[in-house]
């Protein structure tokens, strides 16, 4: 990376899933638009969606060896612990090479080593914590970083003296999705994140025989589950759209009336920005993060929550049938979702990055 002090240099640690990558990409685009001479670099893992999404958007991507520290088998956790030292060493090397003016941590396995190494080198650092309840890594990093952007006012207490409420950055085209309108046939968008959700896929398969006739589905399965789910739809003699991945989410939100999905922070922010009500099934392996996100939208009247333990085919079919039979309910849910949107989140975060970087 150039060392010309006149050129702002932003390093964004974000990797693994679309939920981490897309908020970082929104910030990168806004920063680059404000500072055309800036050099913006992402750091992620070699096995996620970084190169496909970020590289495809024209930004440089560097990688670090990193593994998850929670969830999965004991062997996987041990592998994660063993990767910490090389990850931290690699992070220090990247910082020496790139000499960033500021570092933003959006999430993913690489955020911890990069942010800690940057803080120890006194490089200005900013955490984006999009969940209602912060993860353990961000709670721990809070004592080292310079600032924390949070999506919920209740989350500020975890970062005393360092936090500000920004919301979660989303792709700007999603905020331009028109308000939902009642219709005789309800269009439902189903997705379990960029990689899909087997639990959600199984529940939808089990619901097919009892879904109401006035309902049409667009179902993102994830690549691994595509053929199995498509076969189930064909067996049920349904003509719904089943895809492995949906790259143009603004168009998908615009087509649908209701969403069935996980409750990741980016998904919840997009639902609010698009003004779409949802049936949310929080991922339990994410600790309590997704449950808190779902409960926050449920309290606002923007969503209904079904836990993994409660999730059944007939149950989700019944919830969708209730909404299809009362269109005003999903119109009202969409309005409440949009009332919770923070369309200026990206601008607020870039404002803080400029302040930290002195540009």
C-alpha positions as CSV (number, residue, x, y, z in Angstrom):
1,X,0.0,0.0,0.0
2,X,1.3,3.5,-0.8
3,X,2.9,5.4,2.2
4,X,2.0,8.8,0.8
5,X,0.6,10.6,3.9
6,X,-1.7,12.6,1.7
7,X,-3.6,9.4,0.8
8,X,-6.0,8.0,3.4
9,X,-5.4,4.3,3.9
10,X,-8.3,2.3,5.4
11,X,-8.1,-1.3,6.4
12,X,-11.3,-3.2,6.9
13,X,-11.3,-6.6,8.7
14,X,-14.4,-8.4,7.6
15,X,-14.8,-11.9,6.4
16,X,-16.5,-15.3,6.2
17,X,-20.1,-14.4,5.5
18,X,-22.2,-11.8,3.7
19,X,-23.4,-10.5,7.1
20,X,-19.8,-9.3,7.8
21,X,-18.8,-8.5,4.2
22,X,-21.7,-6.3,3.0
23,X,-21.6,-3.7,5.9
24,X,-17.8,-3.4,5.3
25,X,-18.4,-3.0,1.6
26,X,-20.9,-0.2,2.2
27,X,-18.4,1.7,4.3
28,X,-15.6,1.1,1.8
29,X,-17.7,2.5,-1.0
30,X,-18.7,5.6,1.0
31,X,-15.1,6.2,2.1
32,X,-13.8,5.8,-1.4
33,X,-16.5,8.1,-2.8
34,X,-15.5,10.8,-0.3
35,X,-11.8,10.3,-0.8
36,X,-11.1,9.1,-4.4
37,X,-7.4,9.0,-3.7
38,X,-7.8,6.7,-0.8
39,X,-6.5,3.1,-0.7
40,X,-9.0,0.8,0.9
41,X,-8.0,-2.8,1.6
42,X,-10.0,-5.7,3.1
43,X,-8.5,-8.5,5.2
44,X,-10.4,-11.7,5.6
45,X,-10.0,-15.5,5.3
46,X,-9.2,-17.5,2.3
47,X,-12.3,-19.8,2.6
48,X,-15.1,-17.3,2.8
49,X,-16.9,-15.1,0.3
50,X,-14.3,-12.3,0.4
51,X,-12.8,-12.7,-3.0
52,X,-16.1,-13.3,-4.8
53,X,-17.9,-10.3,-3.3
54,X,-15.2,-7.8,-2.3
55,X,-12.8,-8.6,-5.1
56,X,-15.7,-8.4,-7.5
57,X,-16.5,-4.9,-6.2
58,X,-12.9,-3.7,-7.1
59,X,-11.3,-3.7,-3.7
60,X,-8.0,-5.4,-2.7
61,X,-8.4,-8.4,-0.4
62,X,-5.6,-9.7,1.8
63,X,-6.0,-12.9,3.9
64,X,-5.0,-14.2,7.3
65,X,-5.1,-17.7,8.8
66,X,-7.9,-17.7,11.2
67,X,-10.4,-20.2,12.8
68,X,-13.5,-19.9,14.9
69,X,-13.0,-20.1,18.7
70,X,-16.6,-21.1,19.6
71,X,-19.1,-23.6,18.3
72,X,-18.3,-26.8,16.5
73,X,-16.3,-29.7,17.9
74,X,-13.6,-29.6,20.5
75,X,-11.1,-30.3,17.8
76,X,-12.2,-27.3,15.8
77,X,-11.9,-25.1,18.9
78,X,-8.4,-26.3,19.5
79,X,-7.6,-25.6,15.9
80,X,-8.9,-22.1,16.4
81,X,-6.7,-21.5,19.5
82,X,-3.6,-22.8,17.6
83,X,-4.3,-20.4,14.8
84,X,-4.3,-17.4,17.1
85,X,-0.5,-16.9,17.2
86,X,0.1,-17.1,13.4
87,X,-3.0,-14.9,12.9
88,X,-1.6,-12.2,15.2
89,X,1.8,-12.4,13.6
90,X,0.3,-12.1,10.2
91,X,-1.8,-9.1,11.4
92,X,1.3,-7.3,12.6
93,X,3.0,-8.0,9.2
94,X,0.0,-6.6,7.3
95,X,0.0,-3.5,9.4
96,X,3.7,-2.9,8.8
97,X,3.1,-3.4,5.1
98,X,-0.1,-1.4,4.6
99,X,0.4,1.4,7.2
100,X,-3.3,2.2,7.5
101,X,-4.6,5.5,8.7
102,X,-7.4,3.7,10.5
103,X,-8.7,0.1,11.0
104,X,-12.4,-0.9,11.0
105,X,-13.4,-4.3,12.4
106,X,-16.7,-5.5,11.1
107,X,-16.6,-9.1,12.3
108,X,-15.4,-12.5,11.3
109,X,-12.5,-14.5,12.6
110,X,-9.8,-12.0,11.5
111,X,-11.2,-9.0,13.3
112,X,-9.8,-9.9,16.7
113,X,-6.1,-10.3,15.6
114,X,-6.2,-7.3,13.3
115,X,-7.9,-4.9,15.8
116,X,-5.7,-5.9,18.7
117,X,-2.5,-5.6,16.6
118,X,-3.6,-2.2,15.4
119,X,-4.5,-1.0,18.8
120,X,-1.1,-2.1,20.2
121,X,0.6,-0.1,17.3
122,X,-1.6,2.9,18.2
123,X,-3.3,2.8,14.8
124,X,-6.8,4.4,15.2
125,X,-9.4,1.6,15.6
126,X,-13.2,1.3,15.3
127,X,-15.4,-1.6,16.1
128,X,-18.8,-2.1,14.4
129,X,-21.0,-4.0,16.7
130,X,-24.3,-4.6,14.8
131,X,-25.9,-7.1,17.3
132,X,-28.1,-6.1,20.2
133,X,-25.8,-8.2,22.5
134,X,-22.1,-7.9,21.6
135,X,-20.0,-11.0,21.0
136,X,-17.3,-12.0,23.4
137,X,-14.5,-10.9,21.1
138,X,-15.9,-7.3,20.7
139,X,-16.6,-7.1,24.4
140,X,-13.0,-7.9,25.1
141,X,-11.7,-5.7,22.3
142,X,-13.7,-2.8,23.7
143,X,-11.0,-1.9,26.2
144,X,-8.4,-1.6,23.5
145,X,-10.1,0.2,20.6
146,X,-10.7,3.9,20.2
147,X,-14.4,3.8,19.3
148,X,-17.4,1.5,18.8
149,X,-20.3,2.0,16.5
150,X,-23.4,0.2,17.7
151,X,-26.8,-0.5,16.1
152,X,-28.9,-0.3,19.3
153,X,-28.8,2.3,22.1
154,X,-29.0,-0.4,24.7
155,X,-25.7,-1.8,23.4
156,X,-23.8,1.4,24.3
157,X,-23.4,0.2,27.9
158,X,-20.9,-2.4,26.8
159,X,-18.5,0.2,25.5
160,X,-18.6,3.1,28.0
161,X,-17.2,6.3,26.8
162,X,-16.3,4.9,23.4
163,X,-19.7,4.1,21.7
164,X,-22.1,5.9,19.4
165,X,-25.3,4.7,17.9
166,X,-24.9,4.4,14.1
167,X,-27.1,1.6,13.0
168,X,-25.7,-1.1,10.7
169,X,-24.5,-0.2,7.2
170,X,-26.5,-1.7,4.4
171,X,-26.3,-1.6,0.6
172,X,-27.9,1.8,-0.4
173,X,-30.2,0.3,-3.0
174,X,-32.0,-1.7,-0.3
175,X,-33.2,1.5,1.4
176,X,-34.8,2.5,-2.0
177,X,-37.1,-0.6,-2.0
178,X,-40.8,0.7,-2.2
179,X,-43.2,0.2,0.7
180,X,-45.0,-3.2,0.8
181,X,-48.5,-3.3,-0.5
182,X,-51.3,-5.8,0.1
183,X,-51.9,-8.4,-2.6
184,X,-54.1,-11.4,-3.3
185,X,-51.0,-13.6,-3.6
186,X,-48.4,-13.2,-1.0
187,X,-44.8,-13.4,-2.2
188,X,-42.4,-14.9,0.4
189,X,-38.6,-14.7,0.4
190,X,-36.8,-17.4,2.3
191,X,-33.1,-17.4,3.0
192,X,-30.7,-18.6,5.7
193,X,-27.8,-16.3,5.1
194,X,-25.3,-16.4,2.2
195,X,-24.5,-20.1,2.9
196,X,-28.1,-21.2,3.5
197,X,-29.5,-22.9,6.6
198,X,-30.2,-26.7,6.7
199,X,-32.7,-26.3,9.6
200,X,-34.6,-23.6,7.8
201,X,-34.5,-25.7,4.5
202,X,-35.8,-28.7,6.3
203,X,-38.7,-26.8,7.9
204,X,-39.7,-25.3,4.5
205,X,-39.6,-28.8,2.9
206,X,-41.9,-30.1,5.7
207,X,-44.3,-27.1,5.2
208,X,-44.8,-27.6,1.4
209,X,-47.9,-29.9,1.7
210,X,-49.8,-27.5,3.9
211,X,-48.9,-24.1,2.5
212,X,-51.9,-22.1,1.3
213,X,-52.6,-21.7,-2.4
214,X,-52.3,-17.9,-2.4
215,X,-48.6,-18.0,-1.6
216,X,-45.5,-18.0,-3.8
217,X,-42.0,-18.7,-2.6
218,X,-38.5,-17.6,-3.6
219,X,-36.1,-19.8,-1.6
220,X,-32.4,-19.4,-1.3
221,X,-31.0,-22.7,-0.1
222,X,-27.3,-22.3,-0.1
223,X,-25.2,-24.2,-2.6
224,X,-24.8,-27.4,-0.6
225,X,-28.6,-28.0,-0.2
226,X,-29.8,-26.9,-3.6
227,X,-30.6,-30.2,-5.3
228,X,-32.2,-31.7,-2.3
229,X,-34.5,-28.8,-1.8
230,X,-35.4,-28.4,-5.5
231,X,-36.3,-32.1,-5.6
232,X,-38.6,-31.6,-2.6
233,X,-40.4,-28.7,-4.3
234,X,-40.8,-30.7,-7.5
235,X,-42.2,-33.7,-5.6
236,X,-44.7,-31.3,-3.9
237,X,-45.7,-30.2,-7.5
238,X,-44.9,-26.6,-6.6
239,X,-43.5,-24.1,-9.2
240,X,-41.7,-21.8,-6.7
241,X,-38.3,-20.3,-7.4
242,X,-35.4,-22.2,-5.7
243,X,-31.9,-20.8,-6.0
244,X,-28.5,-21.5,-4.4
245,X,-27.7,-17.8,-3.9
246,X,-29.5,-14.5,-4.5
247,X,-26.9,-11.8,-5.4
248,X,-29.4,-8.9,-6.0
249,X,-31.1,-8.6,-2.6
250,X,-32.7,-5.2,-3.2
251,X,-34.7,-6.8,-6.1
252,X,-35.7,-9.7,-4.0
253,X,-36.9,-7.5,-1.1
254,X,-38.9,-5.4,-3.6
255,X,-40.6,-8.5,-5.0
256,X,-41.7,-10.0,-1.7
257,X,-44.3,-9.2,1.0
258,X,-42.8,-11.2,3.8
259,X,-39.4,-12.7,4.6
260,X,-38.6,-16.0,6.4
261,X,-34.9,-15.9,7.6
262,X,-32.3,-16.1,10.3
263,X,-31.9,-13.0,12.5
264,X,-28.3,-11.9,11.8
265,X,-27.6,-8.3,12.4
266,X,-27.2,-7.4,8.7
267,X,-30.4,-9.3,7.8
268,X,-32.3,-7.4,10.5
269,X,-30.9,-4.1,9.3
270,X,-31.8,-4.9,5.7
271,X,-35.3,-5.8,6.7
272,X,-35.7,-2.5,8.4
273,X,-34.2,-0.5,5.5
274,X,-36.4,-2.4,3.0
275,X,-39.5,-2.1,5.1
276,X,-40.3,-5.8,5.1
277,X,-41.9,-7.8,8.0
278,X,-40.4,-11.2,8.8
279,X,-40.7,-14.5,10.5
280,X,-37.3,-14.9,12.1
281,X,-35.7,-18.1,13.2
282,X,-32.6,-17.1,15.3
283,X,-29.4,-19.2,14.9
284,X,-28.8,-20.8,18.4
285,X,-25.1,-21.4,17.7
286,X,-24.6,-17.7,17.6
287,X,-25.2,-17.6,21.3
288,X,-27.9,-15.1,22.2
289,X,-27.0,-12.5,19.5
290,X,-29.6,-13.5,16.9
291,X,-32.3,-14.1,19.6
292,X,-31.9,-10.5,20.9
293,X,-32.0,-9.1,17.3
294,X,-35.2,-11.0,16.6
295,X,-36.8,-10.0,19.9
296,X,-36.0,-6.3,19.3
297,X,-37.9,-6.4,15.9
298,X,-40.7,-8.5,17.5
299,X,-41.2,-5.9,20.2
300,X,-41.4,-3.2,17.5
301,X,-44.1,-5.2,15.8
302,X,-41.9,-5.7,12.7
303,X,-41.4,-9.5,13.0
304,X,-42.5,-12.8,14.6
305,X,-40.0,-15.1,16.1
306,X,-39.9,-18.9,16.0
307,X,-37.1,-20.6,17.9
308,X,-35.2,-23.5,16.5
309,X,-36.9,-25.7,19.1
310,X,-40.3,-24.5,18.1
311,X,-39.7,-24.7,14.3
312,X,-41.8,-27.3,12.5
313,X,-43.2,-27.5,8.9
314,X,-46.8,-27.2,10.0
315,X,-45.9,-24.3,12.4
316,X,-44.2,-22.2,9.7
317,X,-47.0,-23.0,7.2
318,X,-49.6,-21.9,9.7
319,X,-47.7,-18.6,10.4
320,X,-47.5,-17.9,6.7
321,X,-51.1,-18.8,6.2
322,X,-52.2,-16.3,8.9
323,X,-50.2,-13.5,7.2
324,X,-51.5,-14.4,3.7
325,X,-55.1,-14.3,5.0
326,X,-54.6,-10.9,6.6
327,X,-52.6,-8.8,4.2
328,X,-52.9,-5.7,6.4
329,X,-50.8,-7.5,9.0
330,X,-47.7,-7.8,6.8
331,X,-48.3,-4.2,5.6
332,X,-48.2,-3.0,9.2
333,X,-45.2,-5.1,10.0
334,X,-43.3,-3.6,7.0
335,X,-44.2,-0.1,8.2
336,X,-42.9,-0.9,11.7
337,X,-39.7,-2.4,10.2
338,X,-39.0,0.7,8.2
339,X,-39.6,2.9,11.3
340,X,-36.6,1.2,12.9
341,X,-34.3,1.7,9.9
342,X,-31.2,3.9,10.2
343,X,-30.4,4.9,6.6
344,X,-27.6,7.1,7.7
345,X,-25.5,4.4,9.4
346,X,-22.8,4.2,6.7
347,X,-22.3,8.0,6.7
348,X,-22.0,8.1,10.5
349,X,-19.4,5.4,10.5
350,X,-17.4,7.0,7.8
351,X,-17.6,10.4,9.7
352,X,-16.0,8.7,12.7
353,X,-13.3,7.0,10.6
354,X,-12.4,10.4,9.1
355,X,-12.2,11.8,12.5
356,X,-10.0,9.0,13.8
357,X,-7.8,9.0,10.7
358,X,-7.5,12.8,10.6
359,X,-8.7,13.2,7.1
